Amino acid sequence: MRAFLRLALAFFWSTSFFSISFAFVSHSSSQSPSVRPITTATSANDGDYNELYDDNGGDALADSESGTDDEVDIAIVGAGIGGLCAGAILNSLYNKKVGIYESHYLPGGCAHAFNRVGRHPKTGEKTVFTFDSGPTIVLGCSAKPYNPLRQVLNAIGRSDEVEWLRYDGWGMVEHPCRADKELRWKVELGPKVFEEGPLATFGGVEAQKEFKELQEITRELVSGAVAIPAMAMRAGPTALIPLLRYFNELVELIKLGPDLTTGTFAAYMDGPRYVVKNQWLRDWLDALAFSLSGLPASRTSAAAMAYVLYDMHRQDAALDYPRGGLGTVIDELVKGIEQGDNGSRVNLRRHVESIDTSDDGTRFVGLTLKSGKRVRAKDGVICNAPVWSIANLIANPDVKKSLNKMVMPQIEKNRQSWIVDISNRSTIRTVPPESKLSEGDDGLLSKCNDSEMTGSFLHLHLALDATGLDLDSMEAHYTVMDRSLGGDKEKDPNDSACGELNMIAVSNPCVLDRTLAPEGTIVVHAYGAGNEPYELWKGLDRNSKEYRDLKEERSQVLWRAVQSIIPDARERVVVDLVGSPLTHERFLRRPKGTYGSATEDYLKDGSTPFSSLVLCGDGIFPGIGIPAVALSGASAANAMVNPLRQWFCLDDLKKKELI
């Protein structure tokens, strides 16, 4: 029962306040250079060189620090949003001394902001442009019910420092830059706008009928957990204790049963719960799902899909964008970690070589950095590294076995969501690939190693001369379907909304916030998220002509997407940067540059056989997305303190009307 409740609540929290974090809204934006840096610990590289995109060198991952050991209460591996939320809660609410250790030169993980210098098109002077490499648009930050990220900011006293801008939808472009085929329309949020607009136009009466029925039958999945705050969550066997404060909501969740709350949307696409027959609606649902999980609708969380169907079409629905870009949110989380007198700190360019245990192997007691420096953690360790990296961080072979039901974990070729044939044609899997684990080998580390990897990314960051552009006539975001919403089935019967580089997001955030770029310029980011197969890049030398040529070739679809919105974009370029799956793999420590784990392989929570080691991140329920990883960070933080202390913390937050 306790395991089911943890699972169900995690899923509800991941979806009740999800981020449409990649394909349908902004995966990146920019922020004013004047905002950064915020502390000496997190100062950005303000020079002309940028390690993230200059693949042929740089010291982004340098770690030359030595000296005396660090002593903290809790050490955290990785400064992604999950690790930052965990650290901010532990420092600000539980008065713990926290040390976060991050390989990169900037905090934020896949959501960090970085600078690049270009020549201003008017003055010729060197000008700093700031780009965010990660998702910036979320739901549930500007108005109640707040999502887990906003709840963490509220709890640590930093929410007033972030202003959220609301907007009502995004533009759609199909067959970009093809005069005979190009199609443009808009997705607007709110009741009946979508149903009476695009759905009626492209799907017809049948699609309208099925959509309404689907909303009704999935409504049962959108209930209960919205009243349960993120700060009530904790990983491990004591998870139920703080949830007893919300007994009535728990009863509602129990009534639904585990199959509905933890299953995929396949039961609603192809039966037995419901069957979607209209092809346009099926394509649309696949597109929505892909933006959530990097997978088709049939392989995406049913609860996540149910909430999309509800939240996008309710009264007062809106998308949220943080003024100044997501970097402002990262800054406030870092301040939440470093505020006060505990001595907590975010340590950058500090690569973790291993997570260490006591001599007898009964407790996790700290970290060893690549430089040889030791970090001693009195209470334990939170690991925000990708799940595939965890086994390699555990140096003690006996402890590896203890974490894995007393057998050494298998380290096999990772399962992939994409199939690449001999002609390099890629197809996304509609069913999970068969597990490579042998019978009985279902320990934690084996599950981590065997977790299916979704696809990777391709990015095009641009700073453009904005002379003559009418930003007021543009959308802040576009989803560009290169081969149409359903793909080009004449050329490839397996093509779909989820096909290779079919769905391209174009973030145009200066429409919302003119201060994001220096006057007379704008920043634009086009990207394919989860639909660029890593295998196409595997083994390439980043300094080779072959690599540069492949970046040029593969980025053409991104340029086409941008040019469907700004036709003369190439002539306006001040800065242009192409990021590949190898970029993600090297600098963001994402194995094979992956988007994250497949839905079916999320770990049920962040607990391990050791109370002194807790996991967080997008490989753990609730999974992928900013609110989801914020929740996993909160759950991990709470697991590091006594349940009674968490209970008193909830009392205090309630008294302050923060939950």
Secondary structure by P-SEA (a helix, b strand, c coil): caaaaaaaaaaaaacccccccccccccccccccccccccccccccccccccccccccccccccccccbbbbccbbbccccaaaaaaaaaaacccccbbbbbbccccccccbbbbbbbbcccccccbbbbbbbcccccccccccccccaaaaaaaaacccccbbbbbbccbbbbcccccccbbbbbbbbbcccccccccccccccaaaaaaaaaaaaaacccccccccccccccccccccccccccaaaaaaaaaaacccccccccccccccccbbbccaaaaaaaaaaaaaccccccccccaaaaaaaaccccccccccccccccaaaaaaaaaaaaaccccbbbbbcccccccccccccccccccccccccbbbbbccbbbbcccccccccccccaaaaaaacccccccccccccccccccccbbbbbccccccccccccccaaaaaaaccccccbbbbbbbbccccccccccccbbbbccccccccccccccccccccccbbbbbcccccccccccccbbbbbbbbccccccccccccccccaaaaaaaaaaaaaaaaaaaaccccccccccbbbbbcaaaaaccccccccccccccccccccccccccccccccccccccccaaaaaaaaaaaaaaaccaaaaaaaaaaaaaaccc
